Amino acid sequence: HNESLFLDTMALDLEYVPKIVPYRENQQKYIAECIKPLFNNRSGRNLFIFGSSGIGKTVALKHVLNELNQETDDIITLYINCWKKDTEFKVLKDICDQLNYKFIANKSSDELFEDVKKILNRKSVVICFDEIDKIESTEIIYSILEDILRKTVIFISNDRKWLLNLDSRIKSRLSLELLEFKPYNFDETKGIINQRVELAFMPNVFEKDALSI
């Protein structure tokens, strides 16, 4: 009655980020290389990550950000989900929350950005916009490109066509590099499932044949 089938139920959560992201090592290395110049107080390379949903784009990025946070306190990392934060004000409020900046009452977007700018320009920063195609206005992107000094900006989207409608002023300032995530093949998918089973469940809960097709 006091035994459990589970070792760690978090390993089954959609938001779970494993310590090792299988089959995405090359993509993680590419993301890290884009960020690397920030260690020398220079702006990094801006990146557009694309590919269909559920193939590890966000997980791979978060893994790199976690590693970066463990490596140094001199680079700020910000992750914004534009599906949830789709307006300039919501994005700025989310950034303030991540920076633990509390003085936001009754302030406009312009005023919040001025406050955020002062904080971010004290260090280098990686700013990640996930589901970027859901954002209502790109003015915040333009402001970041113009006024944040040392940064790498990373976008994630399922839709590569989002770039086609991007304002030319922003395109010219971004100089975006592209990184495609291709779908996992059968063996890779099976390997991921086996990894999750080992992390989530006690030994011998599943017979080997139960995970075979």
HUTA-V726889 format. One record per residue. N is the residue number from 0. SS is DSSP state (A for helix, B for strand, O for the rest). PSI is psi in radians with two decimals (none if undefined). OMEGA is omega in degrees with one decimal (none if undefined). Layout:
BEGIN
n: (N N)
ss: (SS SS)
psi: (PSI PSI)
omega: (OMEGA OMEGA)
END
This chain:
BEGIN
n: (0 1 2 3 4 5 6 7 8 9 10 11 12 13 14 15 16 17 18 19 20 21 22 23 24 25 26 27 28 29 30 31 32 33 34 35 36 37 38 39 40 41 42 43 44 45 46 47 48 49 50 51 52 53 54 55 56 57 58 59 60 61 62 63 64 65 66 67 68 69 70 71 72 73 74 75 76 77 78 79 80 81 82 83 84 85 86 87 88 89 90 91 92 93 94 95 96 97 98 99 100 101 102 103 104 105 106 107 108 109 110 111 112 113 114 115 116 117 118 119 120 121 122 123 124 125 126 127 128 129 130 131 132 133 134 135 136 137 138 139 140 141 142 143 144 145 146 147 148 149 150 151 152 153 154 155 156 157 158 159 160 161 162 163 164 165 166 167 168 169 170 171 172 173 174 175 176 177 178 179 180 181 182 183 184 185 186 187 188 189 190 191 192 193 194 195 196 197 198 199 200 201 202 203 204 205 206 207 208 209 210 211 212)
ss: (O O O O O B O O A A A A O O O O O O O O O O O O A A A A A A A A A A A A A A A A O O O O O O B B B B O O O O O O A A A A A A A A A A A A A A A O O O B B B B B B B O O O O O O A A A A A A A A A A A O O O O O O O O O O A A A A A A A A A A A A O O O B B B B B B B O A A A O O O O A A A A A A A A A O O O B B B B B B B O O A A A A A A O O A A A A A A A O O B B B B O O O O O A A A A A A A A A A A A A A A B O O O O O O A A A A O O)
psi: (-0.43 0.23 2.80 2.65 -0.25 2.46 -0.80 1.78 -0.37 -0.45 -0.21 -0.07 2.53 -0.48 0.00 2.33 1.88 2.71 -0.59 2.15 1.84 2.52 0.19 0.40 -0.74 -0.70 -0.70 -0.68 -0.70 -0.78 -0.77 -0.65 -0.59 -0.56 -0.46 -0.71 -0.39 -0.47 -0.35 0.41 0.58 2.67 2.49 -2.95 2.44 2.55 2.42 2.00 2.25 2.81 2.88 2.89 2.66 0.42 0.33 0.18 -0.94 -0.72 -0.77 -0.75 -0.82 -0.59 -0.77 -0.73 -0.71 -0.76 -0.70 -0.73 -0.56 -0.46 -0.67 2.65 0.02 -0.12 2.11 2.40 2.29 2.28 2.10 2.20 1.87 -0.18 -0.63 -0.60 1.49 0.03 2.84 -0.78 -0.75 -0.70 -0.81 -0.70 -0.71 -0.73 -0.77 -0.72 -0.75 -0.52 -0.05 0.64 2.07 -0.21 1.21 -0.08 2.28 0.35 2.54 3.00 -0.73 -0.73 -0.71 -0.71 -0.68 -0.70 -0.79 -0.75 -0.76 -0.67 -0.83 -0.60 -0.03 -0.39 -2.96 2.80 2.46 2.12 2.08 2.22 1.79 2.60 0.78 -0.46 -0.16 -0.11 2.46 -0.61 2.47 0.19 -0.62 -0.60 -0.78 -0.76 -0.72 -0.77 -0.60 -0.66 -0.24 2.23 -1.01 1.87 2.78 2.23 2.23 2.27 2.52 2.37 2.62 -0.29 1.85 -0.44 -0.25 -0.60 -0.52 -0.55 0.11 2.38 2.38 -0.55 -0.69 -0.75 -0.79 -0.53 -0.44 -0.76 0.96 2.41 2.64 2.41 1.97 2.34 2.06 2.69 2.61 2.49 -3.14 -0.83 -0.66 -0.74 -0.77 -0.69 -0.69 -0.75 -0.76 -0.68 -0.78 -0.69 -0.77 -0.62 -0.61 -0.57 2.72 2.72 2.51 0.29 -0.70 2.38 2.63 -0.68 -0.36 -0.44 0.21 2.64 none)
omega: (-179.7 178.0 -178.7 172.7 -168.8 166.8 -177.3 -178.4 179.0 -179.5 178.2 -177.9 179.6 -177.6 -176.8 177.6 -178.9 178.6 176.0 179.3 -174.6 172.8 177.1 -177.0 -178.1 178.9 178.1 178.0 179.2 178.0 -179.3 178.7 177.6 -178.5 -169.7 -179.2 179.7 178.8 178.8 178.1 173.2 176.3 177.1 178.7 179.8 -167.2 172.6 -179.2 -177.8 -178.8 -176.7 -175.8 174.4 -177.9 168.6 -178.3 -177.5 -179.0 179.9 179.1 -178.7 176.9 178.7 179.2 177.6 177.7 179.8 179.5 177.4 -175.9 -172.2 172.0 -175.6 178.5 178.1 174.8 179.1 178.4 -178.2 175.0 -174.1 171.8 -180.0 -177.8 -168.8 177.1 179.9 -177.9 179.5 177.8 -178.6 177.2 177.6 177.2 178.2 178.1 -178.9 177.6 -176.9 178.3 -168.8 -171.4 -173.9 -174.4 174.5 -180.0 176.7 176.9 179.7 180.0 177.9 -179.7 177.8 178.4 179.8 -179.2 -179.1 -179.7 -175.1 -177.0 172.4 -178.4 169.0 -174.5 168.2 -178.9 -175.5 177.1 177.2 -176.5 -173.1 -179.9 179.0 -176.8 -175.0 -177.6 179.9 -179.5 179.7 177.9 178.6 -179.4 179.0 -178.8 -177.3 -164.4 176.3 -165.7 -174.5 -173.1 162.8 179.0 -178.1 176.4 173.0 178.4 170.5 -170.7 178.9 -176.5 178.1 -178.6 -175.7 -177.1 -178.6 -178.7 -176.5 177.7 -179.6 179.3 -176.0 -179.2 -176.8 -171.9 -171.7 165.9 -175.9 176.9 -179.0 170.9 179.4 -178.0 173.9 172.7 -174.4 -177.2 178.4 178.0 178.6 178.5 178.8 179.1 179.1 178.3 -179.8 178.4 -179.6 -179.4 -170.0 -169.3 173.5 179.3 173.6 174.1 179.0 166.8 -177.5 -178.2 -177.5 -179.1 178.8 178.4 none)
END
